[in-house]
Amino acid sequence: MENTLSVRIARDSDATDLASLTAQLGYHVEPPELRVRLSRILERLDQRFIVAEDQRRVVGWLHALVVEYVETNPFVVIGGLVVDKNSRRRGIGWMLMEYAERWANEQRCSLVRLWSSAGRTGAHQFYERQGYKNIKTQYSFVKPLTPGGMEELSQFIPRIDTEVMEE
């Protein structure tokens, strides 16, 4: 069987597919809103949003960004990764992560970091197989600053289906 998997930079026209995949990750976002956010991300040189395709169908995405803190050298953060539940265990997540790691090297970053919710045990195993180390457990805090902030707060909390995890 011919390998039809490929990785490319996302396009605004991917918004509907990306919204569907984002829902599998546990976050609901409407395609028009996602399109607006994605267009801002795609303009930035310090961020990369890529998709995996199988026979021209988007089956995964990864968002990577360069972060600089005063106490560390710049590093790349994986802001999100998801592979379609019907396409997992085919190496798609590996392809996306390898792309992100190459991009991190191009940005002169020697580390890639990511965070994963405690309930995503399948994802934790995937990252460990890739050579990532769990370096600490921490709490995540957020403070709404506007009256609408409480509603926005729910966007940060995934609705995790424990039977379906990332690759």
N, C-alpha and C positions, 0 to 999 in steps of 0.2 A: 504494500500500500504506500502510495506516494505521501511524503510529509508535506502537509498543506499548512503547517503552522508558521506564522510570521509575527514579528513585533514591529510596530510603527508608532510614531507620535500621534496622539489623539487629534481628532478634528471636531469642530463644533457640530458637524452633522452626526456625530456618534452619540449625541446627548440621550436619545431614547434608549439605546442599548446600555449606555453607562448607568442610567437611572435604574434600569431593570437589574443590572448586576449589583448596584449599590444597595438595592432592596434585599438582595441575597446576603449582603454583608450585615444587614440588620438596620439600615438607615433608609428612611423614605425621603426622597426628594423628587419633585416634579421635573420632567425634562426641560421645560423652559427656564426654570430657575437653575438647574444644573448647567445648561448651555451658557448662561450669563457668567456663572462662576468659572466654568471651564475656559471661557474666552479670556478672562483676566489671567488665569494661571498660564495659559499658552503663550501669553505675551511676555512672560517673565523669563529672564535668562537663568535665574537661580532656582527654577523649578522645571521638572520634566514630568509630563503626564503621558503615559504610553498605554497602548492596548495590544492585546494578543488577538490575532485573527486565525480562524480555521475556515478555509474555503470562503473567505471574505465575510465571515460572520464574526462579530466581536464576542470573544469568549472569556476575556479577562482584562483587568486594568491594574495599573500601578501608578501611584503618585509619589514622586521623590522630590525633596527640596533641600537646598543647602541651608544649614543653620550655623550661626556664629554666636557664641557666648564669650564673654570676657574671660572666663576661666578655662576655656579649651580652644584648641585649634578648630577651624571650621570642619563640619562633618555633614554627611547626608542623612536625612531622616526619611524613612519610608512612611509616608503619611497615610497610605492605604494600599491594600492589595486584595483583590478578589478574583477568583476563577469561577466561571459558571459551574453550578452544581452537577451538570451533566457532562462536564468536560474535565473534571478533576482526575488526578493520578495519571496524567498524560505528559507531564513535564512542562506544562504551561507556566505554572508558578515559578519553576526553576528558570525558564527563559526570561521571564519578566525580572526576576531578581538579578540574574546575570547581567542583563541590560543596565539595570540601576547601578550595579557595582562598577561596570565599565564607565558609566557616566560619572559616578563619584570620583573615579580615578582621573578622568578628564578635568574635573573641577578642582583637582589637587587636594582631595579629601581622602584621608587614610582610614576613616572609619565610616561604617553605615550603622545607624541605630534604628530601632523600631520599638513600638509599644504594642502589646496585644492584650485584650481583655482576659481576665482570669478564666472565664468559661470557655475560651477557645483552645482547648487542649490539643486538638488535632493540628491547629496552626502552630502551637508551640513545638510540637514534634517536627513539623515541617521545617521550621526555622533552625532547630537544633541539628537536623540532618544536613542543613546547608552550612553548618559551622558557626551559627550564631550562639552566643552564650547569654544566659539569663544573669544579669549582673546585679539586679536588686528588685525588691518589691516596694511599691510606693502607693500613696493615695493620690487621687486626682481631685483637685478643688476647682470650683468655678464660682464666680459671683456675677449675677445679672446686674447691669448698670442702668437699665431702662425698664419702664413698665412692661414692655414686650419681651424683655430678656428672659423671663421665666418660661415663656413659650419656646424661645430659641434654645433654652437649656436642654430640652428633650432631644434636640438634634445630636447631642453629644453622647447619648446613651443608646447603644445598639440593642435591638430586639434580637437576641441570639437564639437560633434554633439549634439546640444542643446536639441534634442528630445530624446536622449538616454544617460542617466546619470548612474553613478554607483548606486549600490543598494541603 
